[in-house]
Amino acid sequence: MLSFLVLGNWGRHGHHEQAAVAQGLARASQRYDVDFVVTTGDNFRPKGVNGVLDPQWHDSFDAVYDVPTLDLPWYACLGDRCYQGSPDAQVEYAKHDLRWRMPGRFYSVNKRVDDQTHAQFVILDSTPLSGDRDMVPHREPMLQMYWLRNMLAPSRSDWKIVIGHHALSSLASEPGGDDVGAVLRQFGAQAYLCGYDQRLQLADEEGIGEVLSGAGAGAEPLSNGASPSGVEFQEATPGFAVITLDRLEMTTRFCNADGDELFSRTRETQPHRRAA
C-alpha cells in the first residue's frame, strides 16, 4: 500500500489558514501512514521565491511543517505564481534541502505500491501548457508534450498519475496538437492531480479522475452556478487530499484543516496494465 498527501496553494508565511491546515496534514500523515507529499503548485504566494536564500523557505515551509510526521519527501510542482518569482530557484533548492524534491521543472518519479505493483508519478510544469503561457514565452510547450509522451508510452507501471497546477480543461498543446488529457487517456493514466483553484474537488474528466487540491492556505467561495458535469465532490474550505493506492484500488479522501474526512471515493477498477 502507498499513501500520500496532496496540497496546493499553500505558502503564506504561516498566515491565513496555512498553519491550521499544516496541523491537519500532520494528523492525517500519522493516521494514514503517509509516505510522501505532492504539491500542486503555487507553493509560495503571492509571487514565488527569488532564490534559494529567500526567507520564504523558512517562513512558509520549514517553520510551518516542522513536525516529525511531515518529515517526508515533498515532490513539488510549479504553479503560475511561481513564475512571478524564480521557478529555477525552486529546482535549485532541492540541492539544499532533503525534503524538497524537484529535480527539474517537469520530472517523473517511480514508487513501489507492493512487491508486484508499481506507480509512476509524472509532474508537469503546466503554466507553459495553459492559458497563462504568455507569462513564460521562452518555455517551449511542445518539448514538454514530447517528454510527456516519452514518459507514459513505454511505462509498464500499474498506476500512472500525472500532476500539474492547472485543470485538464485549461491545458492544450500548440494549435493542431493533442491536449494533455488526450495524451493521458491514450497511454492509460488513471488520475490527474491539480490545484489552480482554491478549493477541494473530485471530478471525472472523460475517464480520468481529476483531484483538485488547492486549498492549502485558504479557500475561495464557490460560484453560485451549477457544478460542472462530472463533479462528484466540491467544497470551499481549507484542506487537502489523501490518496491511497493498493494493487487494484485508488482511494481519494478530502480532509478539512483539522484533518477530518469530508468525502471519500474509491476507484474499484483494475489499474491499466500494458501488454507484455
C-alpha positions as CSV (number, residue, x, y, z in Angstrom):
1,M,0.0,0.0,0.0
2,L,1.2,3.5,-0.8
3,S,-0.3,6.7,0.7
4,F,0.5,10.4,0.1
5,L,-0.8,13.9,0.8
6,V,-1.8,16.3,-1.9
7,L,-1.5,20.0,-1.1
8,G,-1.8,23.2,-3.3
9,N,-1.7,27.0,-2.9
10,W,-0.1,26.7,0.4
11,G,2.9,29.0,1.1
12,R,1.6,32.1,3.0
13,H,4.3,32.7,5.8
14,G,2.1,30.6,8.1
15,H,-0.7,33.1,7.8
16,H,-4.3,32.8,6.6
17,E,-5.2,29.2,7.1
18,Q,-1.8,27.7,6.3
19,A,-0.8,26.9,9.9
20,A,-4.2,25.3,10.6
21,V,-4.0,23.1,7.5
22,A,-0.4,22.1,8.5
23,Q,-1.8,20.7,11.8
24,G,-4.4,18.7,9.9
25,L,-1.7,17.4,7.5
26,A,0.4,16.2,10.4
27,R,-2.6,14.3,11.9
28,A,-3.6,12.8,8.6
29,S,0.0,11.8,7.9
30,Q,0.1,9.7,11.0
31,R,-3.4,8.3,10.6
32,Y,-2.9,7.1,7.1
33,D,0.7,6.2,7.4
34,V,1.7,8.6,4.6
35,D,4.8,8.0,2.6
36,F,5.3,11.4,0.9
37,V,3.7,14.8,0.0
38,V,2.8,16.0,-3.5
39,T,2.3,19.7,-4.1
40,T,0.0,21.0,-6.9
41,G,1.7,24.4,-7.4
42,D,1.7,28.0,-6.1
43,N,4.0,26.8,-3.4
44,F,4.9,30.4,-2.3
45,R,2.2,33.0,-2.6
46,P,1.7,35.6,-3.9
47,K,4.9,35.8,-6.1
48,G,7.1,32.7,-5.7
49,V,10.6,32.9,-4.3
50,N,13.5,35.0,-5.5
51,G,16.3,32.5,-4.8
52,V,17.5,29.7,-2.5
53,L,18.1,32.2,0.3
54,D,14.7,33.8,0.1
55,P,13.2,34.0,3.7
56,Q,10.0,32.2,2.5
57,W,11.8,28.9,2.5
58,H,11.9,29.2,6.3
59,D,8.7,31.2,6.9
60,S,6.4,29.3,4.5
61,F,8.0,25.8,4.5
62,D,10.4,24.8,7.2
63,A,8.8,26.7,10.1
64,V,5.2,25.7,9.2
65,Y,5.7,21.9,8.5
66,D,8.3,21.3,11.2
67,V,6.8,18.1,12.7
68,P,8.1,14.5,12.5
69,T,5.0,13.2,10.6
70,L,5.7,15.7,7.8
71,D,9.5,15.0,7.7
72,L,8.9,13.2,4.3
73,P,9.8,13.8,0.7
74,W,7.9,16.7,-0.8
75,Y,7.5,16.3,-4.6
76,A,6.8,19.8,-5.7
77,C,5.0,21.1,-8.8
78,L,5.3,24.7,-10.2
79,G,2.3,27.0,-10.5
80,D,1.7,30.2,-12.4
81,R,2.5,32.4,-9.4
82,C,5.9,30.6,-9.1
83,Y,6.8,32.3,-12.4
84,Q,6.3,35.7,-10.8
85,G,9.5,34.8,-8.8
86,S,12.2,32.4,-9.9
87,P,10.9,28.9,-10.7
88,D,14.5,27.8,-11.3
89,A,15.3,28.7,-7.6
90,Q,12.7,26.0,-6.6
91,V,14.6,23.5,-8.7
92,E,17.9,24.6,-7.2
93,Y,16.6,24.4,-3.6
94,A,16.4,20.6,-4.0
95,K,20.2,20.6,-3.6
96,H,19.9,22.3,-0.2
97,D,17.0,20.5,1.5
98,L,16.5,16.8,1.7
99,R,12.7,17.1,1.9
100,W,12.3,19.3,-1.2
101,R,12.3,17.1,-4.3
102,M,12.2,19.0,-7.6
103,P,15.0,17.7,-10.0
104,G,13.6,19.8,-12.8
105,R,10.6,22.0,-13.9
106,F,9.0,18.7,-15.0
107,Y,10.1,15.2,-14.0
108,S,8.9,11.7,-13.2
109,V,9.1,9.5,-10.0
110,N,8.5,5.8,-9.7
111,K,7.2,4.3,-6.4
112,R,6.5,0.7,-5.3
113,V,3.0,0.0,-4.0
114,D,3.8,-3.6,-3.1
115,D,6.1,-6.3,-4.3
116,Q,4.2,-6.7,-7.6
117,T,2.6,-3.2,-8.1
118,H,4.3,0.0,-9.1
119,A,3.2,3.6,-9.6
120,Q,4.6,6.3,-11.8
121,F,4.1,9.9,-10.9
122,V,4.7,12.4,-13.7
123,I,5.0,16.0,-12.6
124,L,4.3,18.7,-15.2
125,D,5.2,22.4,-15.4
126,S,1.7,23.2,-16.6
127,T,1.9,27.0,-16.9
128,P,3.6,26.8,-20.4
129,L,0.8,24.5,-21.5
130,S,-2.0,26.7,-20.2
131,G,-3.8,29.9,-20.8
132,D,-1.1,31.5,-18.6
133,R,1.6,30.6,-21.1
134,D,2.1,34.3,-22.0
135,M,3.9,34.6,-18.7
136,V,6.6,32.2,-19.9
137,P,7.0,32.8,-23.7
138,H,10.6,31.3,-23.6
139,R,9.3,27.9,-22.4
140,E,8.6,25.5,-25.3
141,P,5.3,23.7,-24.7
142,M,5.9,21.1,-27.5
143,L,9.1,19.9,-25.9
144,Q,7.2,19.1,-22.7
145,M,4.5,17.4,-24.6
146,Y,7.1,15.3,-26.4
147,W,8.6,14.4,-23.0
148,L,5.2,13.6,-21.5
149,R,4.5,11.0,-24.3
150,N,8.0,9.5,-23.8
151,M,7.4,9.1,-20.1
152,L,4.0,7.5,-20.4
153,A,4.2,5.5,-23.6
154,P,6.8,2.9,-22.6
155,S,5.8,2.8,-18.9
156,R,4.7,-0.6,-17.6
157,S,3.6,0.9,-14.2
158,D,0.3,-0.4,-12.9
159,W,-0.7,3.1,-11.8
160,K,0.1,6.3,-13.8
161,I,-0.7,9.5,-12.0
162,V,0.0,12.9,-13.6
163,I,0.4,16.1,-11.5
164,G,0.0,19.7,-12.8
165,H,-1.1,23.1,-11.4
166,H,-3.9,23.8,-13.9
167,A,-7.0,21.8,-14.5
168,L,-7.1,19.5,-17.6
169,S,-9.7,21.6,-19.2
170,S,-7.3,24.5,-19.4
171,L,-4.3,22.6,-20.8
172,A,-3.5,22.2,-24.5
173,S,-0.5,21.9,-26.8
174,E,0.2,24.1,-29.8
175,P,-2.8,24.6,-32.3
176,G,-3.5,21.3,-34.0
177,G,-1.8,19.2,-31.4
178,D,-3.2,16.8,-28.8
179,D,-4.1,18.3,-25.4
180,V,-2.7,16.9,-22.2
181,G,-6.0,15.0,-21.4
182,A,-5.9,13.2,-24.7
183,V,-2.3,12.1,-24.1
184,L,-3.2,10.8,-20.6
185,R,-6.1,8.8,-22.0
186,Q,-4.0,7.4,-24.8
187,F,-1.4,6.0,-22.5
188,G,-3.6,4.8,-19.7
189,A,-3.2,7.4,-16.9
190,Q,-5.9,6.9,-14.2
191,A,-5.6,10.2,-12.3
192,Y,-4.6,13.8,-12.7
193,L,-3.9,16.0,-9.6
194,C,-4.1,19.8,-9.8
195,G,-4.5,22.8,-7.6
196,Y,-5.1,26.1,-9.5
197,D,-8.4,26.9,-7.8
198,Q,-8.6,27.4,-4.1
199,R,-11.0,24.6,-3.3
200,L,-11.3,20.8,-3.0
201,Q,-12.9,18.9,-5.8
202,L,-13.2,15.5,-7.4
203,A,-14.4,15.1,-11.0
204,D,-14.4,12.6,-13.8
205,E,-12.6,14.0,-16.9
206,E,-13.7,11.6,-19.6
207,G,-12.5,8.6,-17.6
208,I,-9.6,10.3,-15.8
209,G,-10.1,11.0,-12.1
210,E,-9.2,14.7,-11.6
211,V,-8.3,15.5,-8.0
212,L,-8.2,19.2,-7.3
213,S,-6.5,20.1,-4.0
214,G,-5.8,23.8,-4.0
215,A,-6.9,25.0,-0.5
216,G,-3.7,24.6,1.5
217,A,-3.9,28.1,2.9
218,G,-7.5,29.1,2.4
219,A,-10.4,28.8,0.1
220,E,-12.4,31.0,-2.3
221,P,-16.3,30.9,-2.4
222,L,-17.8,28.6,-5.0
223,S,-19.7,30.0,-7.9
224,N,-23.5,30.2,-7.4
225,G,-24.0,28.4,-10.7
226,A,-24.5,24.7,-11.1
227,S,-21.5,22.4,-10.7
228,P,-19.8,21.4,-14.0
229,S,-20.8,17.9,-15.3
230,G,-18.7,15.1,-13.9
231,V,-18.1,16.7,-10.5
232,E,-18.6,14.3,-7.6
233,F,-17.5,16.5,-4.8
234,Q,-16.8,20.2,-4.3
235,E,-16.1,22.1,-1.1
236,A,-14.8,25.7,-0.5
237,T,-12.9,25.0,2.7
238,P,-9.2,25.0,3.7
239,G,-7.8,21.5,3.4
240,F,-6.1,18.9,1.4
241,A,-6.4,15.4,-0.1
242,V,-5.0,12.0,1.0
243,I,-4.7,9.3,-1.7
244,T,-4.0,5.6,-1.0
245,L,-3.1,3.1,-3.7
246,D,-3.1,-0.7,-3.5
247,R,-2.9,-3.3,-6.2
248,L,-6.4,-2.7,-7.6
249,E,-7.9,0.4,-5.9
250,M,-7.2,4.1,-5.5
251,T,-9.0,5.8,-2.6
252,T,-9.2,9.6,-2.5
253,R,-10.1,11.3,0.7
254,F,-10.6,15.1,1.2
255,C,-9.9,16.5,4.6
256,N,-10.5,19.9,6.2
257,A,-8.0,21.9,8.2
258,D,-8.5,19.8,11.2
259,G,-7.7,16.6,9.3
260,D,-11.3,15.4,9.5
261,E,-12.5,13.5,6.4
262,L,-15.1,15.3,4.3
263,F,-15.5,12.9,1.4
264,S,-14.1,9.6,0.2
265,R,-14.2,7.8,-3.1
266,T,-12.6,4.6,-4.2
267,R,-11.9,3.7,-7.8
268,E,-12.5,0.0,-7.9
269,T,-11.4,-0.7,-11.5
270,Q,-8.2,-2.5,-12.1
271,P,-5.3,-0.2,-12.9
272,H,-4.2,0.0,-16.6
273,R,-1.7,-2.7,-17.4
274,R,0.3,-2.6,-20.6
275,A,0.6,-5.8,-22.6
276,A,3.9,-7.6,-22.2
